[in-house]
Amino acid sequence: MIERDHVEELIRWQDSGAVWTVVSRTPDRVTVALLRCDGGEEVDRFVSCDPAVLRFVGDRADSTDAEPR
């Protein structure tokens, strides 16, 4: 099974004009929903414990928040 690169996926998602949003968060895990750009319908969802994903998402609520520095 090929592991998804969730950081790359989130970058592509927001660069295409769609929105991702944090559904739930703990210190070591985040659940993210991928929403359509034309109305916010949820298309996909994933849970990640990957430190790279946790750093990329940071404390943002969604992709419209400023990226963490």
N, CA, C, O and CB atoms as a CASP TS submission, in Angstrom:
PFRMAT TS
TARGET T0000
AUTHOR 0000-0000-0000
METHOD Language model
MODEL 1
PARENT N/A
ATOM      1  N   MET     1       0.837  -1.181   0.000  1.00  0.00           N
ATOM      2  CA  MET     1       0.000   0.000   0.000  1.00  0.00           C
ATOM      3  C   MET     1       0.887   1.252   0.000  1.00  0.00           C
ATOM      4  O   MET     1       1.839   1.345   0.775  1.00  0.00           O
ATOM      5  CB  MET     1      -0.955  -0.006   1.221  1.00  0.00           C
ATOM      6  N   ILE     2       0.571   2.197  -0.864  1.00  0.00           N
ATOM      7  CA  ILE     2       1.341   3.440  -0.960  1.00  0.00           C
ATOM      8  C   ILE     2       0.786   4.441   0.050  1.00  0.00           C
ATOM      9  O   ILE     2      -0.415   4.708   0.087  1.00  0.00           O
ATOM     10  CB  ILE     2       1.291   4.028  -2.413  1.00  0.00           C
ATOM     11  N   GLU     3       1.674   4.981   0.858  1.00  0.00           N
ATOM     12  CA  GLU     3       1.280   5.977   1.850  1.00  0.00           C
ATOM     13  C   GLU     3       1.091   7.331   1.177  1.00  0.00           C
ATOM     14  O   GLU     3       1.904   7.743   0.350  1.00  0.00           O
ATOM     15  CB  GLU     3       2.333   6.074   2.979  1.00  0.00           C
ATOM     16  N   ARG     4       0.016   8.012   1.537  1.00  0.00           N
ATOM     17  CA  ARG     4      -0.255   9.338   0.985  1.00  0.00           C
ATOM     18  C   ARG     4       0.662  10.364   1.636  1.00  0.00           C
ATOM     19  O   ARG     4       0.939  10.294   2.834  1.00  0.00           O
ATOM     20  CB  ARG     4      -1.738   9.727   1.190  1.00  0.00           C
ATOM     21  N   ASP     5       1.125  11.312   0.840  1.00  0.00           N
ATOM     22  CA  ASP     5       1.888  12.443   1.362  1.00  0.00           C
ATOM     23  C   ASP     5       0.867  13.533   1.677  1.00  0.00           C
ATOM     24  O   ASP     5       0.502  14.329   0.812  1.00  0.00           O
ATOM     25  CB  ASP     5       2.997  12.946   0.331  1.00  0.00           C
ATOM     26  N   HIS     6       0.415  13.557   2.928  1.00  0.00           N
ATOM     27  CA  HIS     6      -0.668  14.458   3.303  1.00  0.00           C
ATOM     28  C   HIS     6      -0.275  15.932   3.219  1.00  0.00           C
ATOM     29  O   HIS     6      -1.118  16.768   2.892  1.00  0.00           O
ATOM     30  CB  HIS     6      -1.130  14.140   4.699  1.00  0.00           C
ATOM     31  N   VAL     7       0.975  16.268   3.504  1.00  0.00           N
ATOM     32  CA  VAL     7       1.394  17.666   3.389  1.00  0.00           C
ATOM     33  C   VAL     7       1.291  18.110   1.940  1.00  0.00           C
ATOM     34  O   VAL     7       0.742  19.175   1.658  1.00  0.00           O
ATOM     35  CB  VAL     7       2.838  17.859   3.915  1.00  0.00           C
ATOM     36  N   GLU     8       1.802  17.322   1.031  1.00  0.00           N
ATOM     37  CA  GLU     8       1.711  17.650  -0.398  1.00  0.00           C
ATOM     38  C   GLU     8       0.253  17.740  -0.840  1.00  0.00           C
ATOM     39  O   GLU     8      -0.117  18.615  -1.622  1.00  0.00           O
ATOM     40  CB  GLU     8       2.457  16.598  -1.244  1.00  0.00           C
ATOM     41  N   GLU     9      -0.556  16.839  -0.337  1.00  0.00           N
ATOM     42  CA  GLU     9      -1.986  16.846  -0.665  1.00  0.00           C
ATOM     43  C   GLU     9      -2.653  18.137  -0.176  1.00  0.00           C
ATOM     44  O   GLU     9      -3.448  18.736  -0.901  1.00  0.00           O
ATOM     45  CB  GLU     9      -2.687  15.617  -0.044  1.00  0.00           C
ATOM     46  N   LEU    10      -2.336  18.562   1.039  1.00  0.00           N
ATOM     47  CA  LEU    10      -2.924  19.793   1.577  1.00  0.00           C
ATOM     48  C   LEU    10      -2.475  21.015   0.777  1.00  0.00           C
ATOM     49  O   LEU    10      -3.269  21.917   0.512  1.00  0.00           O
ATOM     50  CB  LEU    10      -2.545  19.966   3.056  1.00  0.00           C
ATOM     51  N   ILE    11      -1.204  21.037   0.396  1.00  0.00           N
ATOM     52  CA  ILE    11      -0.688  22.150  -0.406  1.00  0.00           C
ATOM     53  C   ILE    11      -1.395  22.200  -1.756  1.00  0.00           C
ATOM     54  O   ILE    11      -1.835  23.266  -2.188  1.00  0.00           O
ATOM     55  CB  ILE    11       0.840  22.018  -0.606  1.00  0.00           C
ATOM     56  N   ARG    12      -1.507  21.057  -2.421  1.00  0.00           N
ATOM     57  CA  ARG    12      -2.209  21.016  -3.722  1.00  0.00           C
ATOM     58  C   ARG    12      -3.660  21.437  -3.560  1.00  0.00           C
ATOM     59  O   ARG    12      -4.200  22.160  -4.398  1.00  0.00           O
ATOM     60  CB  ARG    12      -2.139  19.598  -4.342  1.00  0.00           C
ATOM     61  N   TRP    13      -4.289  20.985  -2.485  1.00  0.00           N
ATOM     62  CA  TRP    13      -5.699  21.284  -2.244  1.00  0.00           C
ATOM     63  C   TRP    13      -5.909  22.791  -2.110  1.00  0.00           C
ATOM     64  O   TRP    13      -6.777  23.359  -2.772  1.00  0.00           O
ATOM     65  CB  TRP    13      -6.199  20.558  -0.977  1.00  0.00           C
ATOM     66  N   GLN    14      -5.120  23.435  -1.261  1.00  0.00           N
ATOM     67  CA  GLN    14      -5.303  24.876  -1.062  1.00  0.00           C
ATOM     68  C   GLN    14      -4.853  25.675  -2.281  1.00  0.00           C
ATOM     69  O   GLN    14      -5.450  26.706  -2.589  1.00  0.00           O
ATOM     70  CB  GLN    14      -4.534  25.341   0.174  1.00  0.00           C
ATOM     71  N   ASP    15      -3.815  25.223  -2.979  1.00  0.00           N
ATOM     72  CA  ASP    15      -3.361  25.922  -4.184  1.00  0.00           C
ATOM     73  C   ASP    15      -4.393  25.878  -5.301  1.00  0.00           C
ATOM     74  O   ASP    15      -4.412  26.748  -6.172  1.00  0.00           O
ATOM     75  CB  ASP    15      -2.059  25.322  -4.673  1.00  0.00           C
ATOM     76  N   SER    16      -5.256  24.856  -5.273  1.00  0.00           N
ATOM     77  CA  SER    16      -6.297  24.741  -6.304  1.00  0.00           C
ATOM     78  C   SER    16      -7.540  25.556  -5.959  1.00  0.00           C
ATOM     79  O   SER    16      -8.500  25.591  -6.729  1.00  0.00           O
ATOM     80  CB  SER    16      -6.684  23.278  -6.500  1.00  0.00           C
ATOM     81  N   GLY    17      -7.518  26.212  -4.793  1.00  0.00           N
ATOM     82  CA  GLY    17      -8.653  27.052  -4.398  1.00  0.00           C
ATOM     83  C   GLY    17      -9.656  26.365  -3.493  1.00  0.00           C
ATOM     84  O   GLY    17     -10.650  26.968  -3.090  1.00  0.00           O
ATOM     85  N   ALA    18      -9.400  25.111  -3.175  1.00  0.00           N
ATOM     86  CA  ALA    18     -10.283  24.394  -2.256  1.00  0.00           C
ATOM     87  C   ALA    18      -9.813  24.635  -0.822  1.00  0.00           C
ATOM     88  O   ALA    18      -8.749  25.213  -0.599  1.00  0.00           O
ATOM     89  CB  ALA    18     -10.310  22.866  -2.582  1.00  0.00           C
ATOM     90  N   VAL    19     -10.607  24.190   0.139  1.00  0.00           N
ATOM     91  CA  VAL    19     -10.311  24.435   1.548  1.00  0.00           C
ATOM     92  C   VAL    19     -10.183  23.101   2.271  1.00  0.00           C
ATOM     93  O   VAL    19     -10.951  22.171   2.023  1.00  0.00           O
ATOM     94  CB  VAL    19     -11.412  25.315   2.206  1.00  0.00           C
ATOM     95  N   TRP    20      -9.211  23.017   3.162  1.00  0.00           N
ATOM     96  CA  TRP    20      -9.168  21.910   4.112  1.00  0.00           C
ATOM     97  C   TRP    20      -9.450  22.504   5.491  1.00  0.00           C
ATOM     98  O   TRP    20      -9.137  23.666   5.750  1.00  0.00           O
ATOM     99  CB  TRP    20      -7.774  21.151   4.074  1.00  0.00           C
ATOM    100  N   THR    21     -10.036  21.706   6.360  1.00  0.00           N
ATOM    101  CA  THR    21     -10.368  22.178   7.695  1.00  0.00           C
ATOM    102  C   THR    21     -10.051  21.104   8.731  1.00  0.00           C
ATOM    103  O   THR    21     -10.177  19.909   8.462  1.00  0.00           O
ATOM    104  CB  THR    21     -11.848  22.578   7.773  1.00  0.00           C
ATOM    105  N   VAL    22      -9.641  21.542   9.911  1.00  0.00           N
ATOM    106  CA  VAL    22      -9.351  20.617  11.003  1.00  0.00           C
ATOM    107  C   VAL    22     -10.672  20.227  11.662  1.00  0.00           C
ATOM    108  O   VAL    22     -11.423  21.082  12.132  1.00  0.00           O
ATOM    109  CB  VAL    22      -8.364  21.254  12.046  1.00  0.00           C
ATOM    110  N   VAL    23     -10.939  18.929  11.686  1.00  0.00           N
ATOM    111  CA  VAL    23     -12.157  18.401  12.302  1.00  0.00           C
ATOM    112  C   VAL    23     -11.924  18.156  13.783  1.00  0.00           C
ATOM    113  O   VAL    23     -12.778  18.464  14.614  1.00  0.00           O
ATOM    114  CB  VAL    23     -12.606  17.098  11.606  1.00  0.00           C
ATOM    115  N   SER    24     -10.764  17.600  14.107  1.00  0.00           N
ATOM    116  CA  SER    24     -10.392  17.394  15.509  1.00  0.00           C
ATOM    117  C   SER    24      -8.881  17.397  15.623  1.00  0.00           C
ATOM    118  O   SER    24      -8.162  17.156  14.654  1.00  0.00           O
ATOM    119  CB  SER    24     -10.981  16.067  16.061  1.00  0.00           C
ATOM    120  N   ARG    25      -8.417  17.677  16.838  1.00  0.00           N
ATOM    121  CA  ARG    25      -6.973  17.808  17.058  1.00  0.00           C
ATOM    122  C   ARG    25      -6.652  17.386  18.485  1.00  0.00           C
ATOM    123  O   ARG    25      -7.366  17.727  19.427  1.00  0.00           O
ATOM    124  CB  ARG    25      -6.489  19.269  16.791  1.00  0.00           C
ATOM    125  N   THR    26      -5.577  16.647  18.622  1.00  0.00           N
ATOM    126  CA  THR    26      -4.971  16.369  19.922  1.00  0.00           C
ATOM    127  C   THR    26      -3.503  16.760  19.772  1.00  0.00           C
ATOM    128  O   THR    26      -3.077  17.083  18.664  1.00  0.00           O
ATOM    129  CB  THR    26      -5.148  14.835  20.366  1.00  0.00           C
ATOM    130  N   PRO    27      -2.726  16.743  20.837  1.00  0.00           N
ATOM    131  CA  PRO    27      -1.313  17.119  20.696  1.00  0.00           C
ATOM    132  C   PRO    27      -0.539  16.251  19.704  1.00  0.00           C
ATOM    133  O   PRO    27       0.450  16.709  19.132  1.00  0.00           O
ATOM    134  CB  PRO    27      -0.641  17.048  22.035  1.00  0.00           C
ATOM    135  N   ASP    28      -0.972  15.003  19.491  1.00  0.00           N
ATOM    136  CA  ASP    28      -0.206  14.117  18.612  1.00  0.00           C
ATOM    137  C   ASP    28      -0.993  13.572  17.421  1.00  0.00           C
ATOM    138  O   ASP    28      -0.536  12.641  16.757  1.00  0.00           O
ATOM    139  CB  ASP    28       0.320  12.973  19.406  1.00  0.00           C
ATOM    140  N   ARG    29      -2.172  14.142  17.140  1.00  0.00           N
ATOM    141  CA  ARG    29      -2.969  13.646  16.018  1.00  0.00           C
ATOM    142  C   ARG    29      -3.914  14.735  15.524  1.00  0.00           C
ATOM    143  O   ARG    29      -4.417  15.544  16.304  1.00  0.00           O
ATOM    144  CB  ARG    29      -3.765  12.387  16.426  1.00  0.00           C
ATOM    145  N   VAL    30      -4.145  14.739  14.213  1.00  0.00           N
ATOM    146  CA  VAL    30      -5.074  15.708  13.626  1.00  0.00           C
ATOM    147  C   VAL    30      -5.967  14.981  12.619  1.00  0.00           C
ATOM    148  O   VAL    30      -5.511  14.106  11.883  1.00  0.00           O
ATOM    149  CB  VAL    30      -4.303  16.892  12.938  1.00  0.00           C
ATOM    150  N   THR    31      -7.246  15.360  12.601  1.00  0.00           N
ATOM    151  CA  THR    31      -8.189  14.866  11.602  1.00  0.00           C
ATOM    152  C   THR    31      -8.538  16.041  10.708  1.00  0.00           C
ATOM    153  O   THR    31      -8.979  17.087  11.185  1.00  0.00           O
ATOM    154  CB  THR    31      -9.476  14.238  12.264  1.00  0.00           C
ATOM    155  N   VAL    32      -8.338  15.864   9.407  1.00  0.00           N
ATOM    156  CA  VAL    32      -8.524  16.950   8.441  1.00  0.00           C
ATOM    157  C   VAL    32      -9.563  16.535   7.403  1.00  0.00           C
ATOM    158  O   VAL    32      -9.529  15.418   6.888  1.00  0.00           O
ATOM    159  CB  VAL    32      -7.178  17.319   7.751  1.00  0.00           C
ATOM    160  N   ALA    33     -10.481  17.442   7.105  1.00  0.00           N
ATOM    161  CA  ALA    33     -11.467  17.229   6.045  1.00  0.00           C
ATOM    162  C   ALA    33     -11.075  18.076   4.842  1.00  0.00           C
ATOM    163  O   ALA    33     -10.679  19.232   4.988  1.00  0.00           O
ATOM    164  CB  ALA    33     -12.912  17.584   6.532  1.00  0.00           C
ATOM    165  N   LEU    34     -11.188  17.494   3.657  1.00  0.00           N
ATOM    166  CA  LEU    34     -10.941  18.206   2.407  1.00  0.00           C
ATOM    167  C   LEU    34     -12.293  18.601   1.834  1.00  0.00           C
ATOM    168  O   LEU    34     -13.155  17.755   1.596  1.00  0.00           O
ATOM    169  CB  LEU    34     -10.120  17.330   1.388  1.00  0.00           C
ATOM    170  N   LEU    35     -12.465  19.914   1.613  1.00  0.00           N
ATOM    171  CA  LEU    35     -13.753  20.446   1.177  1.00  0.00           C
ATOM    172  C   LEU    35     -13.678  20.961  -0.251  1.00  0.00           C
ATOM    173  O   LEU    35     -12.645  21.471  -0.684  1.00  0.00           O
ATOM    174  CB  LEU    35     -14.213  21.561   2.112  1.00  0.00           C
ATOM    175  N   ARG    36     -14.778  20.824  -0.975  1.00  0.00           N
ATOM    176  CA  ARG    36     -14.837  21.340  -2.346  1.00  0.00           C
ATOM    177  C   ARG    36     -14.775  22.860  -2.334  1.00  0.00           C
ATOM    178  O   ARG    36     -15.190  23.505  -1.372  1.00  0.00           O
ATOM    179  CB  ARG    36     -16.122  20.861  -3.061  1.00  0.00           C
ATOM    180  N   CYS    37     -14.254  23.415  -3.407  1.00  0.00           N
ATOM    181  CA  CYS    37     -14.110  24.870  -3.493  1.00  0.00           C
ATOM    182  C   CYS    37     -15.415  25.553  -3.893  1.00  0.00           C
ATOM    183  O   CYS    37     -15.508  26.779  -3.825  1.00  0.00           O
ATOM    184  CB  CYS    37     -13.017  25.228  -4.490  1.00  0.00           C
ATOM    185  N   ASP    38     -16.419  24.792  -4.306  1.00  0.00           N
ATOM    186  CA  ASP    38     -17.652  25.398  -4.790  1.00  0.00           C
ATOM    187  C   ASP    38     -18.825  25.278  -3.822  1.00  0.00           C
ATOM    188  O   ASP    38     -19.979  25.362  -4.244  1.00  0.00           O
ATOM    189  CB  ASP    38     -18.027  24.781  -6.089  1.00  0.00           C
ATOM    190  N   GLY    39     -18.559  25.089  -2.562  1.00  0.00           N
ATOM    191  CA  GLY    39     -19.658  25.028  -1.626  1.00  0.00           C
ATOM    192  C   GLY    39     -19.338  24.345  -0.319  1.00  0.00           C
ATOM    193  O   GLY    39     -20.175  24.298   0.581  1.00  0.00           O
ATOM    194  N   GLY    40     -18.144  23.818  -0.207  1.00  0.00           N
ATOM    195  CA  GLY    40     -17.722  23.283   1.072  1.00  0.00           C
ATOM    196  C   GLY    40     -18.111  21.853   1.356  1.00  0.00           C
ATOM    197  O   GLY    40     -17.914  21.390   2.480  1.00  0.00           O
ATOM    198  N   GLU    41     -18.660  21.119   0.385  1.00  0.00           N
ATOM    199  CA  GLU    41     -19.000  19.718   0.599  1.00  0.00           C
ATOM    200  C   GLU    41     -17.724  18.925   0.886  1.00  0.00           C
ATOM    201  O   GLU    41     -16.712  19.097   0.206  1.00  0.00           O
ATOM    202  CB  GLU    41     -19.747  19.134  -0.633  1.00  0.00           C
ATOM    203  N   GLU    42     -17.782  18.060   1.894  1.00  0.00           N
ATOM    204  CA  GLU    42     -16.608  17.249   2.234  1.00  0.00           C
ATOM    205  C   GLU    42     -16.399  16.171   1.175  1.00  0.00           C
ATOM    206  O   GLU    42     -17.315  15.424   0.831  1.00  0.00           O
ATOM    207  CB  GLU    42     -16.769  16.604   3.639  1.00  0.00           C
ATOM    208  N   VAL    43     -15.166  16.112   0.667  1.00  0.00           N
ATOM    209  CA  VAL    43     -14.804  15.155  -0.364  1.00  0.00           C
ATOM    210  C   VAL    43     -14.025  13.984   0.228  1.00  0.00           C
ATOM    211  O   VAL    43     -14.190  12.841  -0.196  1.00  0.00           O
ATOM    212  CB  VAL    43     -13.985  15.838  -1.456  1.00  0.00           C
ATOM    213  N   ASP    44     -13.182  14.277   1.204  1.00  0.00           N
ATOM    214  CA  ASP    44     -12.335  13.250   1.804  1.00  0.00           C
ATOM    215  C   ASP    44     -11.963  13.704   3.204  1.00  0.00           C
ATOM    216  O   ASP    44     -12.147  14.864   3.572  1.00  0.00           O
ATOM    217  CB  ASP    44     -11.058  12.982   0.941  1.00  0.00           C
ATOM    218  N   ARG    45     -11.436  12.763   3.975  1.00  0.00           N
ATOM    219  CA  ARG    45     -11.004  13.038   5.344  1.00  0.00           C
ATOM    220  C   ARG    45      -9.868  12.089   5.674  1.00  0.00           C
ATOM    221  O   ARG    45      -9.859  10.942   5.227  1.00  0.00           O
ATOM    222  CB  ARG    45     -12.185  12.884   6.365  1.00  0.00           C
ATOM    223  N   PHE    46      -8.902  12.568   6.462  1.00  0.00           N
ATOM    224  CA  PHE    46      -7.833  11.679   6.910  1.00  0.00           C
ATOM    225  C   PHE    46      -7.423  12.043   8.327  1.00  0.00           C
ATOM    226  O   PHE    46      -7.638  13.161   8.795  1.00  0.00           O
ATOM    227  CB  PHE    46      -6.618  11.754   5.960  1.00  0.00           C
ATOM    228  N   VAL    47      -6.823  11.060   8.997  1.00  0.00           N
ATOM    229  CA  VAL    47      -6.258  11.228  10.339  1.00  0.00           C
ATOM    230  C   VAL    47      -4.764  11.017  10.205  1.00  0.00           C
ATOM    231  O   VAL    47      -4.322  10.075   9.546  1.00  0.00           O
ATOM    232  CB  VAL    47      -6.897  10.224  11.390  1.00  0.00           C
ATOM    233  N   SER    48      -3.984  11.888  10.826  1.00  0.00           N
ATOM    234  CA  SER    48      -2.527  11.754  10.729  1.00  0.00           C
ATOM    235  C   SER    48      -1.854  12.043  12.060  1.00  0.00           C
ATOM    236  O   SER    48      -2.239  12.950  12.798  1.00  0.00           O
ATOM    237  CB  SER    48      -1.976  12.688   9.656  1.00  0.00           C
ATOM    238  N   CYS    49      -0.831  11.237  12.340  1.00  0.00           N
ATOM    239  CA  CYS    49       0.057  11.457  13.485  1.00  0.00           C
ATOM    240  C   CYS    49       1.431  11.897  12.999  1.00  0.00           C
ATOM    241  O   CYS    49       2.353  12.060  13.798  1.00  0.00           O
ATOM    242  CB  CYS    49       0.175  10.176  14.347  1.00  0.00           C
ATOM    243  N   ASP    50       1.567  12.088  11.700  1.00  0.00           N
ATOM    244  CA  ASP    50       2.843  12.451  11.073  1.00  0.00           C
ATOM    245  C   ASP    50       3.291  13.831  11.574  1.00  0.00           C
ATOM    246  O   ASP    50       2.556  14.808  11.431  1.00  0.00           O
ATOM    247  CB  ASP    50       2.715  12.448   9.514  1.00  0.00           C
ATOM    248  N   PRO    51       4.486  13.914  12.157  1.00  0.00           N
ATOM    249  CA  PRO    51       4.980  15.207  12.642  1.00  0.00           C
ATOM    250  C   PRO    51       5.009  16.288  11.555  1.00  0.00           C
ATOM    251  O   PRO    51       4.806  17.464  11.856  1.00  0.00           O
ATOM    252  CB  PRO    51       6.369  15.036  13.216  1.00  0.00           C
ATOM    253  N   ALA    52       5.257  15.906  10.304  1.00  0.00           N
ATOM    254  CA  ALA    52       5.275  16.888   9.214  1.00  0.00           C
ATOM    255  C   ALA    52       3.894  17.483   8.991  1.00  0.00           C
ATOM    256  O   ALA    52       3.767  18.680   8.733  1.00  0.00           O
ATOM    257  CB  ALA    52       5.782  16.244   7.918  1.00  0.00           C
ATOM    258  N   VAL    53       2.872  16.669   9.087  1.00  0.00           N
ATOM    259  CA  VAL    53       1.492  17.162   8.944  1.00  0.00           C
ATOM    260  C   VAL    53       1.139  18.054  10.132  1.00  0.00           C
ATOM    261  O   VAL    53       0.554  19.123   9.960  1.00  0.00           O
ATOM    262  CB  VAL    53       0.483  15.974   8.836  1.00  0.00           C
ATOM    263  N   LEU    54       1.495  17.614  11.329  1.00  0.00           N
ATOM    264  CA  LEU    54       1.199  18.411  12.524  1.00  0.00           C
ATOM    265  C   LEU    54       1.890  19.776  12.451  1.00  0.00           C
ATOM    266  O   LEU    54       1.301  20.785  12.838  1.00  0.00           O
ATOM    267  CB  LEU    54       1.642  17.656  13.799  1.00  0.00           C
ATOM    268  N   ARG    55       3.123  19.816  11.962  1.00  0.00           N
ATOM    269  CA  ARG    55       3.833  21.095  11.803  1.00  0.00           C
ATOM    270  C   ARG    55       3.164  21.950  10.736  1.00  0.00           C
ATOM    271  O   ARG    55       2.975  23.151  10.931  1.00  0.00           O
ATOM    272  CB  ARG    55       5.314  20.856  11.436  1.00  0.00           C
ATOM    273  N   PHE    56       2.806  21.341   9.611  1.00  0.00           N
ATOM    274  CA  PHE    56       2.201  22.098   8.514  1.00  0.00           C
ATOM    275  C   PHE    56       0.857  22.703   8.936  1.00  0.00           C
ATOM    276  O   PHE    56       0.589  23.872   8.660  1.00  0.00           O
ATOM    277  CB  PHE    56       2.012  21.192   7.283  1.00  0.00           C
ATOM    278  N   VAL    57       0.034  21.928   9.589  1.00  0.00           N
ATOM    279  CA  VAL    57      -1.281  22.411  10.027  1.00  0.00           C
ATOM    280  C   VAL    57      -1.107  23.405  11.173  1.00  0.00           C
ATOM    281  O   VAL    57      -1.796  24.424  11.224  1.00  0.00           O
ATOM    282  CB  VAL    57      -2.191  21.225  10.467  1.00  0.00           C
ATOM    283  N   GLY    58      -0.191  23.112  12.088  1.00  0.00           N
ATOM    284  CA  GLY    58       0.050  24.000  13.221  1.00  0.00           C
ATOM    285  C   GLY    58      -1.214  24.195  14.037  1.00  0.00           C
ATOM    286  O   GLY    58      -1.921  23.233  14.339  1.00  0.00           O
ATOM    287  N   ASP    59      -1.499  25.440  14.394  1.00  0.00           N
ATOM    288  CA  ASP    59      -2.704  25.711  15.185  1.00  0.00           C
ATOM    289  C   ASP    59      -3.826  26.295  14.321  1.00  0.00           C
ATOM    290  O   ASP    59      -4.805  26.832  14.840  1.00  0.00           O
ATOM    291  CB  ASP    59      -2.376  26.673  16.334  1.00  0.00           C
ATOM    292  N   ARG    60      -3.670  26.183  12.998  1.00  0.00           N
ATOM    293  CA  ARG    60      -4.690  26.714  12.092  1.00  0.00           C
ATOM    294  C   ARG    60      -5.979  25.908  12.191  1.00  0.00           C
ATOM    295  O   ARG    60      -5.951  24.700  12.426  1.00  0.00           O
ATOM    296  CB  ARG    60      -4.177  26.712  10.647  1.00  0.00           C
ATOM    297  N   ALA    61      -7.104  26.583  12.010  1.00  0.00           N
ATOM    298  CA  ALA    61      -8.402  25.918  11.964  1.00  0.00           C
ATOM    299  C   ALA    61      -8.678  25.377  10.572  1.00  0.00           C
ATOM    300  O   ALA    61      -9.337  24.351  10.412  1.00  0.00           O
ATOM    301  CB  ALA    61      -9.516  26.877  12.388  1.00  0.00           C
ATOM    302  N   ASP    62      -8.166  26.079   9.565  1.00  0.00           N
ATOM    303  CA  ASP    62      -8.341  25.640   8.186  1.00  0.00           C
ATOM    304  C   ASP    62      -7.307  26.315   7.299  1.00  0.00           C
ATOM    305  O   ASP    62      -6.456  27.066   7.776  1.00  0.00           O
ATOM    306  CB  ASP    62      -9.769  25.948   7.686  1.00  0.00           C
ATOM    307  N   SER    63      -7.390  26.040   6.005  1.00  0.00           N
ATOM    308  CA  SER    63      -6.382  26.536   5.071  1.00  0.00           C
ATOM    309  C   SER    63      -6.493  28.029   4.799  1.00  0.00           C
ATOM    310  O   SER    63      -5.612  28.605   4.159  1.00  0.00           O
ATOM    311  CB  SER    63      -6.484  25.791   3.780  1.00  0.00           C
ATOM    312  N   THR    64      -7.553  28.662   5.271  1.00  0.00           N
ATOM    313  CA  THR    64      -7.656  30.118   5.077  1.00  0.00           C
ATOM    314  C   THR    64      -6.895  30.884   6.143  1.00  0.00           C
ATOM    315  O   THR    64      -6.657  32.082   5.988  1.00  0.00           O
ATOM    316  CB  THR    64      -9.116  30.553   5.081  1.00  0.00           C
ATOM    317  N   ASP    65      -6.507  30.210   7.231  1.00  0.00           N
ATOM    318  CA  ASP    65      -5.685  30.845   8.271  1.00  0.00           C
ATOM    319  C   ASP    65      -4.248  30.971   7.755  1.00  0.00           C
ATOM    320  O   ASP    65      -3.815  30.194   6.903  1.00  0.00           O
ATOM    321  CB  ASP    65      -5.727  30.020   9.612  1.00  0.00           C
ATOM    322  N   ALA    66      -3.532  31.937   8.270  1.00  0.00           N
ATOM    323  CA  ALA    66      -2.125  32.137   7.876  1.00  0.00           C
ATOM    324  C   ALA    66      -1.308  30.914   8.283  1.00  0.00           C
ATOM    325  O   ALA    66      -1.529  30.326   9.342  1.00  0.00           O
ATOM    326  CB  ALA    66      -1.535  33.433   8.531  1.00  0.00           C
ATOM    327  N   GLU    67      -0.360  30.541   7.421  1.00  0.00           N
ATOM    328  CA  GLU    67       0.513  29.405   7.713  1.00  0.00           C
ATOM    329  C   GLU    67       1.392  29.715   8.918  1.00  0.00           C
ATOM    330  O   GLU    67       1.797  30.860   9.119  1.00  0.00           O
ATOM    331  CB  GLU    67       1.385  29.056   6.487  1.00  0.00           C
ATOM    332  N   PRO    68       1.688  28.679   9.732  1.00  0.00           N
ATOM    333  CA  PRO    68       2.569  28.895  10.892  1.00  0.00           C
ATOM    334  C   PRO    68       3.971  29.263  10.437  1.00  0.00           C
ATOM    335  O   PRO    68       4.420  28.840   9.372  1.00  0.00           O
ATOM    336  CB  PRO    68       2.617  27.638  11.785  1.00  0.00           C
ATOM    337  N   ARG    69       4.642  30.035  11.233  1.00  0.00           N
ATOM    338  CA  ARG    69       6.007  30.451  10.909  1.00  0.00           C
ATOM    339  C   ARG    69       7.006  29.633  11.668  1.00  0.00           C
ATOM    340  O   ARG    69       8.211  29.840  11.524  1.00  0.00           O
ATOM    341  CB  ARG    69       6.213  31.923  11.208  1.00  0.00           C
TER
END
